[in-house]
Amino acid sequence: CLPLPPLGPQVPPGGNKTQYDEIGIPVALLSYKDMLDIFRRFGRAVRVALYAPKEPVLDYNMVIIFTMAVGTVAIGGYWAGSRDVKKRYMKHKRDDGPEKQEDEAVDVTPVMTCVFVVMCCSMLVLLYYFYDLLVYVVIGIFCLASATGLYSCLAPCVRRLPFGKCRIPNNSLPYFHKRPQARMLLLALFCVAVSVVWGVFRNEDQWAWVLQDALGIAFCLYMLKTIRLPTFKACTLLLLVLFLYDIFFVFITPFLTKSGSSIMVEVATGPSDSATREKVRLLTVPALPGSPCSEALRARVSLHPVPPPGLLVAYCHRFDIQVQSSRVYFVACTIAYGVGLLVTFVALALMQRGQPALLYLVPCTLVTSCAVALWRRELGVFWTGSGFAKVLPPSPWAPAPADGPQLPKDSATPPSPQPPSEEPAASPWPAEQSPKSCTSEEMGSGAHMREPGSPAEPEGQDQAQPSPVTQPGASA
């Protein structure tokens, strides 16, 4: 930047303090690269003037971030809920298809919640004191996690491609010993390449933010799909703890630090004395023309938490499918998230300082979900996550019903056993036909009529196959 003379302490002249707040010294900063470009194009005789346009009513940055945030929460919650129910319908399948290769969801327990919050607090405090050292660790973790998330999001689409199904040869490498398909290997290389390109050119203001937003959205979708809150009780515990965490590090920490600055805002915007000038962000939008949003507020908005409320949205969608409620919980919770985010933007514009986003998102989502459960008189099952409809609708992922004989619905009444002397009369073969004449294909077709893992298998298994000991002419 151009060198500026140092400014002394601003002391009101003559002791007149009434107009102290009205004193304003406009300062314009110009990068050295832009200065050389101006001199190269217009010559050395250049005059510069300050111009302050009128601030528009609508901030374009907030509109873009609002669209990305609400869209990510809605898509991630819908995908996570549908995937969980799909796995519940397909858990009896015994194949090695793509469904078996997907990562299993992790249920969040109270212990995991406490450990997660402690890790967040520790990492935030360490970043506040050792920002220049740990910021590169955070960037590396983001590159690795975002590449994994991008692979997880694109893998279902790549598996539908009709080519690239060949597998690599046998080997003993850690990952390649499973012989992945060529198309999945190319997808992994593509995701790693995108993450590396962003890591190298992350400070390019013209186009790097597009890659960062794409990787950030993929990371959020991966989090929503992998982490699962099994009950509304777990959702309430996690969101309330993060609610207190966000408020403490935004509003309480200014009274504990020597500089009087908020730890959360300081880490989000980057310390002013940082030598790296790196930023820790999940979603970001550059300063668009006519945008009044300052750098500090834009950084705070870009760090609003997407995954925690998104986990509640995913739980609401999963519960909708369980009780057949026509997505009422999912839609209500998604709308509540959007309303909470709008309230956050209004608070930012009015107070002109960083706001804890969970202060507005948590009450909106939790109260709305609880109100819908009370209105539908399902608060008990919604709290415990035990609400299942008596008759589930046929799922598009459920296997086709078997054409073979099925047991009656009243399975509590056991079939009347026959005495051993009457079993030959009930034989499926004629008296002159030996069981040896029954081919293996016919036996295999009869066994195929029962779906593996179906509820009728344990009780009907002994009745469908005749005992070879009581049949006449049966050999060992």
C-alpha positions as CSV (number, residue, x, y, z in Angstrom):
1,C,0.0,0.0,0.0
2,L,1.0,3.6,-0.4
3,P,2.9,4.9,2.7
4,L,0.9,7.2,4.9
5,P,2.3,9.5,7.6
6,P,1.7,8.3,11.1
7,L,-1.3,9.8,12.9
8,G,-0.9,11.1,16.4
9,P,-3.5,10.7,19.1
10,Q,-6.8,12.3,18.3
11,V,-7.2,15.0,21.0
12,P,-10.1,17.4,20.8
13,P,-8.6,20.9,20.3
14,G,-9.2,23.4,23.1
15,G,-11.0,20.9,25.2
16,N,-14.1,21.0,23.0
17,K,-15.5,17.5,23.2
18,T,-18.9,18.1,21.9
19,Q,-17.9,17.7,18.2
20,Y,-15.4,14.9,18.9
21,D,-17.6,12.2,17.4
22,E,-18.2,14.3,14.3
23,I,-14.5,14.3,13.3
24,G,-13.8,12.0,10.4
25,I,-10.6,11.4,8.5
26,P,-11.2,9.6,5.2
27,V,-8.5,7.2,4.3
28,A,-8.2,5.2,1.0
29,L,-5.8,2.3,0.6
30,L,-4.5,1.2,-2.8
31,S,-2.5,-1.9,-3.5
32,Y,0.9,-1.6,-5.0
33,K,-0.1,-3.7,-8.0
34,D,-3.1,-1.5,-8.7
35,M,-0.9,1.6,-8.4
36,L,1.5,0.3,-11.0
37,D,-1.3,-0.6,-13.3
38,I,-2.8,2.9,-13.0
39,F,0.6,4.5,-13.7
40,R,1.1,2.3,-16.7
41,R,-2.2,3.2,-18.2
42,F,-2.6,6.9,-17.4
43,G,0.9,8.0,-16.7
44,R,2.3,9.6,-13.6
45,A,0.0,12.6,-13.6
46,V,-2.9,11.0,-11.9
47,R,-5.4,12.8,-9.6
48,V,-7.5,10.7,-7.2
49,A,-10.7,11.8,-5.5
50,L,-12.9,10.0,-2.9
51,Y,-16.4,9.2,-3.8
52,A,-19.0,7.7,-1.5
53,P,-22.0,6.3,-3.4
54,K,-25.4,5.9,-1.7
55,E,-25.8,2.6,0.1
56,P,-28.5,0.4,-1.5
57,V,-31.3,-0.9,0.6
58,L,-30.6,-4.5,-0.4
59,D,-27.1,-6.0,0.1
60,Y,-26.3,-8.4,-2.7
61,N,-23.8,-10.3,-0.6
62,M,-26.4,-11.3,1.9
63,V,-28.8,-12.4,-0.8
64,I,-26.2,-14.8,-2.3
65,I,-25.1,-16.1,1.0
66,F,-28.8,-16.6,2.1
67,T,-29.5,-18.6,-1.1
68,M,-26.5,-20.8,-0.6
69,A,-27.2,-21.4,3.1
70,V,-30.9,-22.2,2.8
71,G,-30.4,-24.3,-0.3
72,T,-27.6,-26.3,1.4
73,V,-29.6,-27.0,4.5
74,A,-32.7,-27.9,2.5
75,I,-30.9,-30.2,0.0
76,G,-28.7,-31.7,2.7
77,G,-31.6,-32.4,5.1
78,Y,-33.7,-33.9,2.4
79,W,-30.9,-36.1,1.1
80,A,-29.8,-37.3,4.6
81,G,-33.4,-38.2,5.6
82,S,-34.1,-40.0,2.3
83,R,-30.8,-41.9,2.5
84,D,-31.5,-43.1,6.1
85,V,-34.9,-44.5,5.2
86,K,-33.5,-46.0,2.0
87,K,-30.9,-47.9,4.1
88,R,-33.6,-49.1,6.5
89,Y,-35.5,-50.6,3.6
90,M,-32.4,-52.2,2.0
91,K,-30.7,-53.5,5.1
92,H,-31.6,-57.0,4.3
93,K,-29.8,-57.1,1.0
94,R,-26.7,-59.2,0.9
95,D,-24.8,-57.8,-2.0
96,D,-21.7,-55.6,-2.6
97,G,-23.5,-52.9,-4.5
98,P,-22.9,-49.2,-4.2
99,E,-25.3,-49.0,-1.2
100,K,-23.0,-51.3,0.8
101,Q,-19.9,-49.1,-0.2
102,E,-21.4,-45.9,1.2
103,D,-20.2,-44.7,4.5
104,E,-22.4,-45.5,7.5
105,A,-24.1,-42.7,9.4
106,V,-22.7,-41.9,12.8
107,D,-25.3,-41.4,15.6
108,V,-24.5,-38.5,17.9
109,T,-24.5,-39.3,21.6
110,P,-24.4,-36.8,24.5
111,V,-20.7,-37.7,25.1
112,M,-19.9,-37.0,21.5
113,T,-21.7,-33.6,21.8
114,C,-19.6,-32.6,24.9
115,V,-16.4,-33.7,23.2
116,F,-17.3,-31.8,20.0
117,V,-18.0,-28.5,21.9
118,V,-14.8,-28.8,24.0
119,M,-12.8,-29.3,20.8
120,C,-14.5,-26.2,19.2
121,C,-13.8,-24.1,22.2
122,S,-10.2,-25.2,22.4
123,M,-9.6,-24.7,18.7
124,L,-11.1,-21.2,18.8
125,V,-9.0,-20.1,21.7
126,L,-5.8,-21.5,20.1
127,L,-6.6,-19.7,16.9
128,Y,-7.0,-16.5,18.8
129,Y,-3.6,-16.7,20.4
130,F,-1.7,-18.6,17.6
131,Y,-3.5,-17.5,14.5
132,D,-0.5,-17.3,12.2
133,L,0.5,-20.9,13.0
134,L,-2.8,-22.7,13.2
135,V,-4.5,-21.0,10.2
136,Y,-2.6,-23.2,7.8
137,V,-3.6,-26.3,9.8
138,V,-7.3,-25.2,9.4
139,I,-6.8,-24.7,5.7
140,G,-5.2,-28.1,5.3
141,I,-8.1,-29.8,7.2
142,F,-10.6,-27.9,5.1
143,C,-8.9,-29.1,1.9
144,L,-9.0,-32.7,3.0
145,A,-12.6,-32.6,4.3
146,S,-13.9,-30.7,1.3
147,A,-12.3,-33.1,-1.1
148,T,-14.0,-36.0,0.7
149,G,-17.3,-34.2,0.7
150,L,-17.1,-33.4,-3.0
151,Y,-16.3,-37.1,-3.7
152,S,-19.3,-38.2,-1.6
153,C,-21.6,-35.8,-3.4
154,L,-20.5,-36.6,-6.9
155,A,-20.2,-40.4,-6.4
156,P,-24.0,-41.2,-6.9
157,C,-23.9,-39.3,-10.2
158,V,-20.7,-41.0,-11.4
159,R,-22.1,-44.5,-10.6
160,R,-24.9,-43.9,-13.1
161,L,-22.4,-43.4,-16.0
162,P,-22.4,-46.3,-18.5
163,F,-18.6,-46.4,-18.9
164,G,-15.6,-46.8,-16.6
165,K,-16.8,-49.9,-14.8
166,C,-13.5,-51.8,-15.2
167,R,-11.5,-52.3,-12.0
168,I,-7.8,-52.0,-11.4
169,P,-5.7,-55.1,-11.1
170,N,-5.0,-56.9,-7.8
171,N,-2.5,-55.2,-5.6
172,S,-1.6,-54.8,-1.9
173,L,-1.8,-51.0,-1.6
174,P,-3.9,-49.6,1.4
175,Y,-6.8,-48.3,-0.6
176,F,-6.4,-49.9,-4.0
177,H,-6.5,-53.5,-2.7
178,K,-10.3,-53.2,-2.9
179,R,-10.0,-52.8,-6.6
180,P,-12.1,-49.6,-7.1
181,Q,-13.6,-48.9,-10.5
182,A,-11.7,-46.7,-12.9
183,R,-14.4,-44.0,-12.9
184,M,-14.4,-43.8,-9.1
185,L,-10.6,-43.5,-9.1
186,L,-10.8,-40.7,-11.7
187,L,-13.5,-39.0,-9.5
188,A,-11.2,-39.1,-6.5
189,L,-8.3,-37.6,-8.5
190,F,-10.6,-34.9,-9.7
191,C,-11.8,-34.0,-6.2
192,V,-8.3,-33.9,-4.9
193,A,-7.2,-31.7,-7.8
194,V,-10.0,-29.2,-7.2
195,S,-9.1,-29.0,-3.5
196,V,-5.4,-28.5,-4.3
197,V,-6.1,-25.8,-6.9
198,W,-8.1,-23.9,-4.3
199,G,-5.4,-24.3,-1.7
200,V,-2.8,-22.9,-4.0
201,F,-4.9,-20.0,-5.4
202,R,-7.1,-19.3,-2.4
203,N,-6.2,-15.6,-2.3
204,E,-7.2,-14.9,-5.8
205,D,-10.2,-12.5,-5.5
206,Q,-11.5,-13.0,-9.0
207,W,-12.4,-16.6,-9.1
208,A,-11.1,-18.5,-6.0
209,W,-14.3,-17.8,-4.0
210,V,-16.3,-19.9,-6.5
211,L,-14.2,-22.9,-5.7
212,Q,-14.3,-22.2,-2.0
213,D,-18.1,-22.0,-2.0
214,A,-18.4,-25.2,-4.0
215,L,-16.1,-27.0,-1.6
216,G,-17.8,-25.5,1.4
217,I,-21.3,-26.6,0.2
218,A,-20.0,-30.1,-0.5
219,F,-18.4,-30.3,3.0
220,C,-21.7,-29.3,4.6
221,L,-23.7,-31.8,2.6
222,Y,-21.2,-34.5,3.6
223,M,-21.6,-33.5,7.2
224,L,-25.4,-33.7,7.0
225,K,-25.3,-37.1,5.3
226,T,-22.7,-38.6,7.7
227,I,-23.7,-37.3,11.1
228,R,-27.2,-38.3,12.3
229,L,-29.1,-37.1,15.3
230,P,-31.4,-40.1,16.3
231,T,-33.9,-38.2,18.5
232,F,-35.2,-34.7,18.9
233,K,-33.7,-34.8,22.4
234,A,-30.3,-35.2,20.9
235,C,-31.0,-32.3,18.5
236,T,-32.1,-30.1,21.4
237,L,-29.0,-30.9,23.5
238,L,-26.6,-30.2,20.6
239,L,-28.2,-27.0,19.5
240,L,-28.6,-25.6,23.0
241,V,-25.0,-26.2,23.8
242,L,-23.8,-24.6,20.6
243,F,-26.3,-21.8,21.3
244,L,-24.5,-21.0,24.6
245,Y,-21.1,-21.5,22.9
246,D,-21.8,-18.9,20.2
247,I,-23.2,-16.3,22.6
248,F,-20.2,-16.7,25.0
249,F,-17.5,-16.3,22.4
250,V,-19.2,-13.3,20.7
251,F,-20.7,-11.3,23.7
252,I,-18.9,-12.5,26.8
253,T,-15.3,-12.8,25.6
254,P,-14.8,-9.0,25.1
255,F,-14.9,-8.6,28.8
256,L,-12.2,-11.3,29.2
257,T,-9.7,-10.2,26.6
258,K,-7.1,-7.4,27.1
259,S,-8.0,-5.7,23.8
260,G,-11.7,-5.9,24.5
261,S,-12.4,-7.7,21.2
262,S,-14.6,-10.7,20.7
263,I,-12.7,-14.0,20.1
264,M,-15.2,-15.2,17.6
265,V,-15.3,-12.0,15.5
266,E,-11.5,-11.7,15.7
267,V,-10.9,-15.2,14.4
268,A,-13.6,-14.8,11.7
269,T,-12.2,-11.5,10.3
270,G,-8.6,-12.4,11.0
271,P,-6.5,-10.5,13.5
272,S,-5.4,-7.1,12.4
273,D,-1.8,-7.8,13.4
274,S,-1.7,-11.1,11.5
275,A,1.3,-11.4,9.1
276,T,-0.4,-14.1,7.0
277,R,-3.5,-12.2,6.1
278,E,-5.3,-15.5,5.8
279,K,-9.1,-15.9,6.4
280,V,-10.9,-18.8,8.0
281,R,-14.2,-19.1,6.1
282,L,-16.7,-21.7,5.0
283,L,-18.8,-19.7,2.6
284,T,-17.7,-16.3,1.2
285,V,-18.7,-13.8,-1.4
286,P,-16.5,-11.0,-2.7
287,A,-17.4,-7.4,-2.3
288,L,-19.8,-6.8,-5.2
289,P,-20.3,-3.3,-6.7
290,G,-22.6,-1.2,-4.6
291,S,-22.4,-3.6,-1.6
292,P,-22.3,-1.7,1.7
293,C,-21.4,-4.8,3.7
294,S,-18.0,-4.2,5.3
295,E,-15.3,-6.9,5.4
296,A,-15.8,-7.7,9.1
297,L,-19.6,-8.2,8.7
298,R,-19.1,-10.1,5.4
299,A,-16.7,-12.5,7.1
300,R,-19.0,-12.9,10.1
301,V,-22.0,-13.7,7.8
302,S,-19.9,-16.2,5.8
303,L,-19.1,-18.1,9.0
304,H,-22.7,-18.7,10.1
305,P,-23.1,-22.3,11.1
306,V,-24.9,-24.4,8.5
307,P,-24.4,-28.0,9.7
308,P,-26.0,-27.8,13.3
309,P,-29.4,-26.6,12.2
310,G,-29.2,-28.7,9.1
311,L,-28.9,-31.8,11.3
312,L,-32.3,-30.9,12.8
313,V,-33.8,-30.4,9.3
314,A,-32.5,-33.9,8.4
315,Y,-34.1,-35.4,11.5
316,C,-37.4,-33.7,10.7
317,H,-37.4,-35.1,7.2
318,R,-36.6,-38.6,8.5
319,F,-39.4,-38.3,11.0
320,D,-41.8,-37.1,8.2
321,I,-41.1,-40.3,6.3
322,Q,-41.6,-42.5,9.4
323,V,-45.0,-41.1,10.4
324,Q,-46.2,-40.2,6.8
325,S,-46.7,-36.5,7.5
326,S,-46.3,-35.2,4.0
327,R,-43.0,-33.4,4.8
328,V,-44.7,-31.0,7.2
329,Y,-41.8,-31.1,9.7
330,F,-39.2,-30.7,7.0
331,V,-40.8,-27.8,5.3
332,A,-41.6,-26.0,8.6
333,C,-38.0,-26.4,9.9
334,T,-36.5,-25.2,6.6
335,I,-38.7,-22.1,6.6
336,A,-37.8,-21.5,10.2
337,Y,-34.1,-21.7,9.3
338,G,-34.6,-19.1,6.6
339,V,-36.5,-16.8,8.9
340,G,-33.7,-17.1,11.6
341,L,-31.1,-16.3,9.0
342,L,-33.0,-13.2,7.9
343,V,-33.2,-12.0,11.5
344,T,-29.5,-12.5,11.7
345,F,-28.9,-10.3,8.7
346,V,-31.3,-7.6,10.1
347,A,-29.3,-7.6,13.4
348,L,-26.1,-7.3,11.5
349,A,-27.4,-4.3,9.5
350,L,-28.8,-2.5,12.6
351,M,-26.0,-3.1,15.1
352,Q,-23.1,-3.0,12.6
353,R,-21.2,-5.6,14.6
354,G,-20.8,-9.3,14.5
355,Q,-23.7,-11.4,15.7
356,P,-23.9,-15.0,16.9
357,A,-25.9,-16.6,14.2
358,L,-27.1,-19.5,16.5
359,L,-28.7,-16.9,18.8
360,Y,-31.4,-16.5,16.1
361,L,-31.3,-19.9,14.3
362,V,-31.6,-22.2,17.3
363,P,-34.8,-20.6,18.8
364,C,-36.5,-20.4,15.4
365,T,-35.8,-24.0,14.4
366,L,-36.4,-25.6,17.8
367,V,-39.5,-23.7,18.7
368,T,-41.0,-24.3,15.2
369,S,-40.3,-28.0,15.2
370,C,-41.7,-28.4,18.8
371,A,-44.8,-26.3,17.8
372,V,-45.5,-28.6,14.8
373,A,-45.2,-31.7,17.0
374,L,-47.6,-30.2,19.6
375,W,-50.1,-29.2,16.9
376,R,-50.0,-32.8,15.5
377,R,-50.1,-34.3,19.0
378,E,-46.8,-36.2,18.3
379,L,-44.5,-34.5,20.7
380,G,-43.8,-37.8,22.6
381,V,-42.7,-39.8,19.6
382,F,-41.0,-36.8,18.1
383,W,-38.9,-36.4,21.2
384,T,-37.8,-40.0,21.3
385,G,-37.7,-40.6,17.5
386,S,-39.9,-43.7,17.9
387,G,-42.7,-42.7,15.6
388,F,-43.3,-45.2,12.9
389,A,-46.5,-45.6,10.9
390,K,-48.3,-48.9,11.3
391,V,-48.3,-49.6,7.5
392,L,-45.4,-48.1,5.7
393,P,-45.9,-47.2,2.1
394,P,-44.1,-49.2,-0.5
395,S,-40.6,-47.7,-1.1
396,P,-39.1,-47.4,-4.5
397,W,-36.0,-49.0,-3.1
398,A,-37.8,-52.0,-1.5
399,P,-37.4,-55.4,-3.2
400,A,-40.2,-56.8,-5.2
401,P,-42.5,-59.2,-3.2
402,A,-41.8,-62.9,-3.7
403,D,-44.2,-65.0,-5.8
404,G,-43.8,-68.0,-3.6
405,P,-46.1,-69.1,-0.8
406,Q,-46.2,-66.8,2.1
407,L,-47.3,-67.5,5.7
408,P,-50.6,-66.1,6.8
409,K,-50.6,-62.7,8.6
410,D,-51.7,-64.2,11.8
411,S,-48.3,-65.8,12.5
412,A,-49.1,-66.1,16.2
413,T,-51.1,-69.3,15.4
414,P,-48.6,-72.1,14.7
415,P,-49.4,-74.6,12.0
416,S,-50.8,-77.9,13.2
417,P,-48.0,-80.5,13.2
418,Q,-48.6,-83.8,11.5
419,P,-47.7,-87.2,13.0
420,P,-44.7,-88.9,11.6
421,S,-46.8,-91.7,10.2
422,E,-48.8,-89.3,8.0
423,E,-45.8,-87.4,6.6
424,P,-45.3,-89.7,3.6
425,A,-48.9,-89.0,2.5
426,A,-48.1,-85.3,2.5
427,S,-45.0,-85.8,0.3
428,P,-44.9,-83.5,-2.8
429,W,-43.7,-86.3,-5.0
430,P,-45.9,-89.2,-6.3
431,A,-45.5,-92.7,-4.8
432,E,-43.7,-94.0,-7.9
433,Q,-41.3,-91.0,-8.1
434,S,-38.2,-90.9,-6.1
435,P,-36.9,-87.6,-4.6
436,K,-33.7,-88.1,-6.6
437,S,-35.7,-87.2,-9.7
438,C,-36.1,-83.6,-8.4
439,T,-33.3,-81.7,-10.1
440,S,-31.1,-79.1,-8.4
441,E,-32.6,-76.4,-10.6
442,E,-36.1,-77.1,-9.3
443,M,-34.8,-77.1,-5.7
444,G,-33.0,-73.9,-6.3
445,S,-36.0,-72.2,-7.8
446,G,-38.1,-73.2,-4.7
447,A,-35.5,-71.8,-2.4
448,H,-35.3,-68.6,-4.5
449,M,-39.0,-68.0,-3.9
450,R,-38.3,-66.8,-0.4
451,E,-36.6,-63.4,0.0
452,P,-33.4,-63.7,2.1
453,G,-33.9,-62.0,5.5
454,S,-37.7,-61.8,5.1
455,P,-39.8,-62.2,8.3
456,A,-41.4,-65.4,7.0
457,E,-38.1,-67.3,6.6
458,P,-37.5,-68.6,10.2
459,E,-41.0,-70.0,10.6
460,G,-41.7,-71.4,7.2
461,Q,-38.2,-72.8,6.5
462,D,-39.0,-76.2,8.1
463,Q,-42.4,-76.5,6.3
464,A,-41.2,-75.7,2.8
465,Q,-38.5,-78.4,2.8
466,P,-39.7,-82.0,3.4
467,S,-37.6,-84.1,5.7
468,P,-35.4,-86.5,3.7
469,V,-35.4,-89.1,6.6
470,T,-39.2,-89.7,6.4
471,Q,-39.4,-89.9,2.6
472,P,-39.4,-93.3,1.1
473,G,-36.4,-94.2,-1.0
474,A,-34.4,-91.3,0.2
475,S,-30.7,-91.9,0.3
476,A,-28.1,-90.5,2.6
